[in-house]
Amino acid sequence: MRPYLEAVNVSFAYHEGESVLSGVTFALERGDFVGVLGPNGSGKTTLIHLLARLLPVEKGTIFLEGRDIATFPRRLFARKVAVVFQEIPGRLDLPCFDVVMMGRIPYLSRFRRETKADEEAVLWAMDVTSTLPFAEEPFSELSGGEKQRVLIARALAQKPELLLLDEPTSHLDVAHELEILNILQNLVRLGITVVAVFHDVNLVARFCEKALLLKKGLLCSFGRVDDVLHEATLKELFGVPFAKVPHPLSTRPIFIPLGERVLKQQRGWVHLICGGGSGIPVMRLLSEEGFSVSVGVVNRFDSDEEMAERLGFPVVREKPFSPIGEEALREALELARRADAIVVAPTFWGWGNVANLDLALRLREEGKPVFVFAETLRKERDYTGGEAQEKLSELCSRGAEVVRHLRELLQALERRLWYNA
């Protein structure tokens, strides 16, 4: 059986020699919810216009239910496919009911008035989009989110099988954005196939079933969200590195852009000794400032270990709730020896992690610059009966530099690494 919607080697150019889409091929099943992603100028809007038959396919073919869309009579195609554009009409003073009734035009002959079936279709569309309270309100007096819902209702009044949307949540606040996405999810449950262009990766990750990635007119990837959306593919798509973290209320991921400076990573390598979450702000700062970072030794499932994994940093781990063993210390020593500097985060010291101070002492003896947060020197943070205090004092006497806060750490790192260079 052929797919419900299929694009085969589709290409398009607005001007000769300037290809906007080139050789795009993919297939959708009925009831799919597809998010189209890509940087500006990648051909996302053009693809929507081609699928809607608003632009002619120059090369290749688009099939709907196994039939070339170019062969559909215009009225029949309009009954099957509806489009919601990015632009919202400005001064449209008609009542919202009349605006939604425009979606019934494919069903009306030139001289036939609206029937009860047309009114029922409009009422259904407005009910689905929660716009019935605006039925008699002038469209021009609604908020942006309300207007967008009315325009979706107008498209639904066509009773389409395929709904195409170009950035349906642009210029909306968070509440209206979620409102629109929930409406689209409900439409998919009704069996409508939805293809929508988005700028926000996380909207696609959270709400869509499939993702279609475009860059410079080429199809980079297409498939289920879990298979397509990864840090590596997003970095290739947008040219910026991403960290993936779990959504707190679902299994879907959240992608955090880390910024251009992380991509360059030309400012040196720091090995971070931390634990219990003390390293999280340090990791954030160093990653944002373009440093490579390694972490350890930390216990598995420690919050610092989880953050390091999210950021893609090398981590040396020990078993959960276990004191640091010799094997983990050796691994951390070999890793840290390749770093340009060592940072001791403002953590608490107990018998489980005090061996990390032996690691710092060994590295300082070998000539590594070591930076210690003043907070971790406080007596209240030592739960080893004074052993950690002694090792920290020895570390400082051997030339470790004490810093009071994150910005001071950054300044000290830049000064030391610049001097050594």
C-alpha positions in Angstrom: 0.0 0.0 0.0 1.3 3.4 -0.9 1.9 6.1 1.8 -0.8 8.7 2.4 1.4 11.6 1.4 4.6 11.1 -0.5 7.2 13.5 -2.0 9.6 12.0 -4.5 12.7 13.9 -5.6 11.0 17.2 -5.3 13.0 20.3 -6.4 12.0 23.9 -6.7 13.8 27.2 -7.6 12.3 30.7 -7.6 15.0 31.9 -9.9 17.0 30.0 -12.5 20.1 28.5 -10.9 19.0 29.3 -7.3 17.6 26.0 -6.0 15.4 26.4 -2.8 14.6 22.6 -2.5 16.6 19.9 -4.1 15.7 16.2 -4.4 13.5 16.1 -1.3 11.9 12.7 -0.7 9.8 11.5 2.3 6.6 9.6 3.0 3.8 10.2 5.6 1.1 7.9 6.9 -2.4 9.1 7.6 -2.6 10.7 11.1 1.0 11.7 11.3 2.0 14.8 13.2 5.2 16.1 11.5 7.3 19.1 12.6 9.5 20.7 10.0 12.7 22.2 11.3 15.6 24.1 9.8 17.5 27.4 9.8 16.2 30.4 7.9 16.4 30.0 4.2 16.3 26.2 4.3 13.1 25.9 2.3 10.5 25.1 5.0 7.8 27.5 3.8 8.5 26.6 0.2 7.8 23.0 1.1 4.5 23.8 2.7 3.5 25.9 -0.4 4.4 22.9 -2.7 2.4 20.5 -0.6 -0.5 22.9 -0.7 -0.2 23.2 -4.5 0.4 27.0 -4.1 3.6 26.5 -6.1 4.1 24.2 -9.0 6.5 21.3 -8.5 9.3 21.8 -11.0 11.0 18.4 -10.6 9.8 15.3 -8.9 6.2 14.5 -7.8 4.0 14.9 -4.7 1.5 12.1 -4.3 -1.7 12.3 -2.1 -3.3 8.9 -1.6 -1.2 7.6 -4.5 -2.3 10.3 -6.9 -0.2 13.2 -8.3 -1.6 16.3 -6.6 -1.3 18.2 -9.8 -4.1 16.0 -11.3 -6.7 16.8 -8.6 -9.5 19.1 -9.5 -9.1 22.3 -7.6 -12.3 22.0 -5.5 -11.6 18.4 -4.6 -8.1 19.2 -3.5 -9.3 22.1 -1.4 -11.7 19.7 0.4 -8.8 17.4 1.3 -6.0 19.9 2.1 -6.1 23.1 4.2 -3.4 25.6 4.9 -2.8 28.0 7.8 -0.3 30.7 6.9 2.2 32.5 9.1 0.7 35.9 8.4 -2.4 36.9 10.3 -4.8 39.2 8.4 -4.8 42.7 9.9 -8.0 44.6 9.5 -10.6 41.9 9.0 -13.7 43.2 10.7 -16.0 40.3 9.9 -17.5 38.3 12.8 -15.5 35.3 13.6 -18.3 33.0 12.5 -18.2 34.5 9.0 -14.4 34.2 8.9 -14.6 30.5 9.7 -17.4 30.0 7.2 -14.9 31.0 4.5 -13.5 27.5 5.0 -16.7 26.2 3.4 -16.0 27.9 0.0 -14.9 24.6 -1.6 -18.3 23.1 -0.9 -20.3 26.1 -2.2 -21.4 26.7 -5.7 -21.6 30.2 -7.1 -25.3 30.8 -6.4 -25.9 28.4 -3.4 -26.2 29.8 0.1 -24.8 28.0 3.1 -26.7 25.0 4.2 -27.3 23.4 7.6 -24.4 21.1 6.9 -22.1 24.1 6.3 -23.2 25.7 9.6 -22.6 22.4 11.4 -19.1 22.1 10.0 -18.4 25.7 11.2 -19.8 25.0 14.6 -17.7 21.8 14.9 -14.5 23.6 13.8 -15.1 26.4 16.3 -15.9 23.9 19.1 -12.7 22.0 18.4 -10.6 25.2 18.6 -12.6 26.7 21.6 -13.5 29.7 19.5 -17.3 29.5 19.8 -17.3 32.3 22.4 -15.9 34.6 19.7 -18.5 33.7 17.1 -20.1 37.2 17.0 -16.9 39.1 17.9 -15.1 41.1 15.1 -12.0 39.1 14.1 -9.9 42.3 14.2 -10.5 42.8 17.9 -9.1 39.4 19.0 -5.7 38.8 20.5 -3.0 37.1 18.4 -3.6 33.7 20.0 -7.3 34.0 19.5 -6.9 35.0 15.9 -4.7 32.0 15.2 -7.3 29.7 16.7 -10.0 31.2 14.5 -7.8 30.7 11.4 -7.2 27.1 12.4 -11.0 26.8 12.7 -11.4 28.2 9.3 -9.1 25.6 7.9 -10.9 22.8 9.8 -14.2 24.0 8.4 -13.0 22.6 5.1 -13.1 19.2 6.8 -9.6 18.5 5.5 -7.6 15.2 5.7 -4.3 17.1 5.6 -3.6 20.3 7.5 -0.5 22.3 6.6 0.7 25.1 8.9 3.6 27.6 8.5 4.9 28.6 11.9 1.5 28.4 13.7 3.0 29.5 17.1 5.1 32.5 15.9 4.5 35.7 17.9 2.4 33.9 20.5 3.1 33.8 24.2 3.7 30.5 26.0 0.0 30.0 27.1 -1.3 30.5 23.6 1.5 28.5 22.1 0.6 25.5 24.2 -3.1 26.0 23.4 -2.4 25.8 19.7 -0.2 22.7 20.0 -2.8 20.9 22.1 -5.4 21.7 19.5 -3.1 20.2 16.8 -2.5 17.0 18.9 -6.3 16.6 19.3 -6.8 16.9 15.5 -4.2 14.2 15.0 -6.2 11.9 17.3 -9.2 12.6 15.0 -7.2 11.1 12.1 -6.1 14.4 10.5 -2.5 14.5 9.2 -0.7 17.6 10.3 2.5 19.0 8.8 3.7 22.2 10.6 6.8 24.4 10.3 8.4 25.3 13.6 11.4 27.3 14.8 11.5 25.8 18.3 13.2 22.4 18.5 11.5 21.7 21.8 8.0 22.1 20.5 8.7 19.4 17.9 10.4 17.2 20.5 7.4 17.5 22.9 4.4 17.5 20.6 5.2 15.9 17.2 5.5 12.3 16.3 7.9 12.8 13.4 10.5 15.4 12.5 11.7 16.6 9.0 15.0 18.5 9.0 15.9 20.8 6.1 19.1 22.7 5.5 19.9 24.7 2.4 17.1 23.0 0.5 18.3 19.5 1.3 16.6 16.9 3.5 19.0 16.2 6.3 16.9 13.7 8.2 13.3 12.4 8.5 11.7 10.0 10.9 10.4 9.5 14.4 11.3 12.3 16.8 13.2 9.9 19.1 15.3 8.7 16.1 16.0 12.0 14.5 16.4 14.6 17.2 19.8 14.2 18.8 22.5 16.6 19.8 24.7 15.7 16.8 21.9 16.1 14.2 20.8 19.5 15.7 24.4 20.7 15.8 24.8 19.8 12.1 21.5 21.5 11.3 21.9 24.8 13.2 25.7 25.0 13.6 25.4 25.3 17.4 25.9 22.5 20.0 23.0 21.3 22.1 22.7 19.6 25.4 19.8 17.1 25.8 18.1 16.9 29.2 14.9 15.0 30.2 11.6 16.8 30.4 10.6 16.8 34.1 7.1 15.6 33.4 7.6 13.2 30.5 10.1 11.0 28.8 10.5 13.5 25.9 13.8 15.3 25.7 14.6 19.0 26.0 17.3 20.5 23.9 19.4 23.4 25.2 21.5 25.4 22.8 24.9 25.9 24.3 26.1 28.8 22.2 28.9 29.4 19.6 31.7 29.7 22.1 31.2 26.0 23.2 31.5 25.0 19.6 34.9 26.6 19.3 36.3 25.2 22.5 39.6 27.0 22.1 40.1 28.3 25.7 41.7 25.3 27.4 40.8 22.2 29.3 39.7 22.2 32.9 39.4 19.1 35.1 36.7 19.6 37.8 36.7 17.9 41.2 33.2 18.2 42.6 30.2 16.3 44.0 26.7 16.7 45.3 25.8 19.4 42.7 28.6 21.7 43.6 30.0 21.4 40.1 26.9 22.3 38.2 27.3 26.2 38.2 31.0 25.7 37.4 30.3 23.4 34.5 27.7 25.8 33.1 30.1 28.8 33.3 33.0 26.9 31.8 30.9 25.4 29.0 29.4 28.8 28.1 32.9 30.4 28.1 34.2 27.8 25.6 36.3 25.6 27.9 36.6 21.8 27.5 35.8 20.1 30.8 36.3 16.7 32.4 34.9 15.7 35.8 35.7 13.2 38.5 35.8 11.2 40.6 32.0 11.4 41.3 29.6 8.7 42.3 27.2 7.4 39.8 23.8 9.1 39.9 25.3 12.1 41.6 23.7 15.3 40.2 27.2 16.5 39.0 27.6 13.3 37.1 24.2 13.8 35.4 25.0 17.4 34.4 28.4 16.3 33.0 26.6 13.6 30.9 24.1 16.1 29.6 26.9 18.5 28.5 28.9 15.6 27.0 31.9 16.0 29.3 34.1 13.0 30.1 33.4 11.7 33.6 35.2 9.3 36.0 32.7 7.5 38.1 32.6 5.4 41.3 29.8 3.0 42.3 26.8 4.7 44.0 27.3 5.4 47.7 30.8 3.9 47.7 34.1 5.6 48.7 36.5 6.4 45.9 38.7 3.4 45.0 42.2 3.2 43.6 41.0 2.2 40.1 38.8 5.3 39.8 41.6 7.5 41.2 44.0 6.2 38.6 41.5 6.8 35.8 40.9 10.3 37.0 44.6 11.0 37.3 45.3 10.0 33.7 42.4 12.1 32.5 43.3 15.2 34.6 46.9 15.1 33.5 45.8 16.1 30.0 44.0 19.1 31.4 45.4 22.6 31.5 44.1 23.4 35.0 42.3 21.7 38.0 39.4 23.3 39.8 38.1 22.1 43.2 34.4 23.0 43.5 32.9 24.2 46.8 31.7 20.8 47.9 31.4 19.0 51.3 34.1 16.5 52.3 33.5 13.1 53.8 35.2 9.7 53.9 33.7 8.9 50.6 35.2 11.7 48.6 38.2 12.9 50.5 40.5 10.9 48.2 39.7 13.5 45.5 42.0 15.9 47.5 44.8 13.4 47.2 44.2 13.6 43.5 44.4 17.4 43.6 47.6 17.2 45.7 49.3 14.8 43.2 48.4 17.0 40.3 49.7 20.1 42.0 53.0 18.3 42.8 53.2 17.6 39.0 52.9 21.3 38.3 49.3 21.6 37.3 47.6 24.9 38.2 45.0 24.2 40.9 42.1 26.6 41.8 40.2 26.1 45.0 36.9 27.8 46.0 37.2 29.6 49.3 33.8 28.1 50.3 35.2 24.6 50.3 37.9 25.6 52.9 35.3 26.3 55.6 35.5 24.0 58.6 31.7 23.4 58.5 32.2 21.5 55.2 34.7 19.0 56.7 33.0 15.7 57.9 36.3 13.8 58.1 37.4 15.0 61.6 39.8 17.5 60.1 41.6 15.4 57.5 40.1 17.3 54.6 41.1 20.6 56.3 44.7 19.4 56.5 44.8 18.3 52.9 43.2 21.6 51.7 45.7 23.6 53.8 48.6 21.6 52.2 47.1 22.2 48.8 47.1 25.9 49.3 50.6 25.9 50.8 51.8 24.3 47.6 50.5 27.1 45.5 46.9 26.3 44.8 45.0 29.6 44.1 41.9 30.4 46.2 39.0 32.0 44.4 35.8 33.4 45.9 33.3 33.2 43.1 32.7 32.1 39.5 33.8 35.3 37.8 37.0 35.3 39.8 37.6 31.7 38.8 37.2 32.7 35.1 39.6 35.7 35.5 42.2 33.5 37.3 41.9 30.8 34.6 42.3 33.3 31.8 45.3 34.9 33.5 47.1 31.7 34.2 46.4 30.0 30.9 47.3 33.2 29.0 50.5 33.5 30.9 51.5 29.9 30.4 50.8 30.2 26.7 
